[in-house]
Amino acid sequence: MMPSTIETYFNKIERTRVWRSIFRSGTGNSTLRNALAIQQNVFLHLFPTKIRKRMLDLGATWYLGTLTLGTFIVLVVTGILLMLYYHPSVPQAYTDVKDLRFVVSSGLFLRNLHRWSAHTMVFLAFAHLFRVFYRGAYRAPREFNWVVGVLLLLITLLLSYTGYLLPWDQLAFWAITVGTNISSAIPFIGAKIRFLLLGGNLVNANALLRFYVLHCAILPISAVLFLAVHMWRVRKDGGLYVRASEPSAGSTHQHASEELKKQ
Amino acid sequence: MNSPKDFTASVGADMRVTQKRVLFVTRRTSPQVKSFDEERVQAFPEALIRALLAIECLFIVLVFLSLFFNAPLEGIANPTNTPNPAKAPWYFLGLQEMLHYFPPVVAGIIIPGLLVTALFVIPYFDINVEAEGFFLRNYQRRLTLSMGISGALSLFLWFFDVYVALVPTLIIAGLMLLAALSSTDSPNRLRRYLASRPISWWIMTWFLFELIVLTTVGTFFRGPGWSWVWPWRS
């Protein structure tokens, strides 16, 4: 079969000096080249070069972790675009969101996509957690990755919660008022923590700025860092968990004890 | 290895060229090697393309969602006008439901604190790694223990009128009782399944059930003054 025109062009690009200086995996479609494509790339390096085929089955994972990552990527992209139209100040924040809805081209769609992706990410993170639990995939040697995962769930919740205040409408204001009032119930230091969160005694312009900084800088950066650890640990802990292929700790112990009994 | 002279071990001078694995087999045992000759594929492109496709499908769903449903936007924040009810985002409504019954220290600090701690330490509990059915061992003691704890919990919830959390607790307790009365080779599929569930499964399933019920009630069944409303009647 004759290679298509696009393929020929792509092959040509692959052989250029510039391309080869960026991607050192070489050309062609060999096993070595595919392995190098992962190994020689700082981002893909988080993943193993070879994986068990059954890990790719839909039933093994339902792709919940992948999909959670997918929503996160959508959120980062739409979030950065939204930042171009948004001032974290009172009452400008509200009018900016109104403008996004009625003035900015595709602004409504952009905000919708950000909002629904956020809800979906929270839902998928929970689903991922329960799925991993029911598969028993949290057990050794993956204990620490479970801990990182729980941390990522908390970061996800905080990301969603801090974003909730930013439109500065009634919904936002009272949801955050209800939420931050809870923190004042912490014995002794509750009021102090609430003051630290809000930058004042009430949900006001200071609180909006703090939530904005948390939502757009501190929390996303922490999320990216822990995501990197999370995915890298999947590789380091022996790949995704596939039930039947795991050498189960229980059965080998049992075998050893049976052997002891025979003696 | 009763006598140290049972074997000798050494490595050849070419060890660094050809690596060898040395295995000592003690008397009256046999080496058992578990080998997994599983089919493996290259992560690139096989896995990455699939992941990309999965994300692409999700993205299409999200785009359609965003085209047809608008994100809510109410009037500008007004500290003097409290909406009734003032609700937190949906994923916190389970906690807000608890806040309705218990003081903020309990519902807002102690319960979520315990939950998060419990989630963090799950993998460090090494009890019952084989995940065998809870009632398959120490039957009498475990039956008394599980029924005692769920009974005490139910009484506690009943005492504070937390019927929303009481109903799931009673259902799970009932299922546990069914599991205790079933064997792993029962002709009934559900009973077989329940009988083989370990204790971790029971606790997590109770938690998941409560989470779903409380969040649903908080989202759809609560109106002004956190009173009970039927969503189809508004």
Interface residues (C-beta under 8 A of the other chain):
Chain A: T31 N34 A35 A37 I38 L44 F47 P48 T49 K50 I51 R52 K53 R54 M55 L56 Y63 T66 L67 L69 G70 T71 I73 V74 V90 P91 Y94 V97 K98 R101 L108 F109 R111 N112 L113 H114 R115 W116 S117 H119 T120 V122 F126 L129 F130 F133 Y134 G136 Y138 R139 A140 R142 E143 W146 V147 V150 L153 L154 L157 S160 Y161 Y164 P167 W168 D169 Q170 L171 A172 F173 W174 A175 T177 V178 G179 N181 I182 S183 S184 A185 I186 P187 L202 V203 S245 P247 S248 A249 G250 T252 H255 E259 K262 Q263
Chain B: R28 T29 Q32 K34 F36 E38 E39 R40 V41 Q42 A43 F44 P45 E46 A47 L48 R50 A51 A54 I55 L58 F59 L62 V63 L65 S66 L67 F69 N70 A71 P72 L73 E74 G75 I76 A77 N78 P79 N81 T82 P83 A86 K87 A88 P89 W90 Y91 F92 L95 Q96 L99 P103 P104 V105 G108 I109 V116 L119 F120 I122 P123 Y124 D126 V129 E130 A131 W201 M204 L208
